[in-house]
């Protein structure tokens, strides 16, 4: 199983954080989402169960969020 970490910035409001966390959690093929909002950055970690990193990056971009960096652990 792959664990994906995505860092987004800038995130200015907690409502944006909650909205994006809901979007990812409701996406099929993603395990439990752990998210930290810190210094206008959103750090999201989750397991890729039945989806790809590219698919999730596209989902996040489609909702208007800018990805600063990603890291995948296998």
C-alpha positions as CSV (number, residue, x, y, z in Angstrom):
1,X,0.0,0.0,0.0
2,X,1.3,3.5,-0.8
3,X,1.1,6.4,1.6
4,X,0.8,9.8,-0.1
5,X,1.6,13.1,1.5
6,X,0.5,16.3,-0.3
7,X,1.4,19.8,0.8
8,X,-0.9,22.6,-0.4
9,X,-0.4,26.4,0.1
10,X,-1.6,28.9,0.7
11,X,-4.6,27.8,2.7
12,X,-6.0,30.7,4.5
13,X,-9.2,29.4,6.2
14,X,-10.1,26.3,8.2
15,X,-13.3,26.0,6.1
16,X,-11.1,25.4,3.0
17,X,-9.2,22.7,4.9
18,X,-12.4,20.9,6.0
19,X,-13.8,21.1,2.5
20,X,-10.8,19.6,0.9
21,X,-10.5,16.9,3.6
22,X,-14.2,15.9,2.8
23,X,-13.5,15.8,-0.9
24,X,-10.6,13.4,-0.5
25,X,-12.3,11.2,2.2
26,X,-15.3,10.8,-0.1
27,X,-13.2,9.7,-3.1
28,X,-13.4,6.0,-3.7
29,X,-10.1,4.1,-3.2
30,X,-8.7,6.3,-0.5
31,X,-8.1,5.2,3.1
32,X,-8.4,7.4,6.2
33,X,-7.2,11.0,5.7
34,X,-4.9,12.6,8.2
35,X,-4.6,16.3,7.7
36,X,-2.7,19.1,9.5
37,X,-3.3,22.8,8.9
38,X,-0.2,24.7,9.9
39,X,1.3,28.1,8.9
40,X,-1.0,28.5,5.9
41,X,0.0,25.0,4.6
42,X,-2.2,22.0,4.5
43,X,-0.4,18.7,4.9
44,X,-2.5,15.7,4.0
45,X,-1.6,12.1,4.4
46,X,-3.6,9.1,3.3
47,X,-3.2,5.6,1.9
48,X,-3.8,4.9,-1.8
49,X,-6.0,1.8,-1.8
50,X,-7.6,1.6,-5.2
51,X,-6.7,4.9,-6.8
52,X,-3.5,6.5,-8.2
53,X,-1.5,9.5,-7.1
54,X,-2.1,11.2,-10.4
55,X,-5.8,10.7,-10.1
56,X,-5.9,12.3,-6.6
57,X,-3.6,15.2,-7.7
58,X,-6.1,15.9,-10.6
59,X,-9.0,15.7,-8.2
60,X,-7.4,18.3,-5.9
61,X,-6.4,20.6,-8.8
62,X,-10.0,20.3,-10.3
63,X,-11.3,21.8,-7.1
64,X,-9.0,24.8,-7.4
65,X,-6.2,23.9,-5.0
66,X,-2.6,24.4,-5.7
67,X,-0.2,21.6,-4.8
68,X,3.2,22.7,-3.6
69,X,4.7,19.2,-3.2
70,X,4.0,15.5,-2.9
71,X,5.8,12.5,-1.4
72,X,4.9,8.8,-1.8
73,X,6.1,6.1,0.5
74,X,5.8,2.5,-0.6
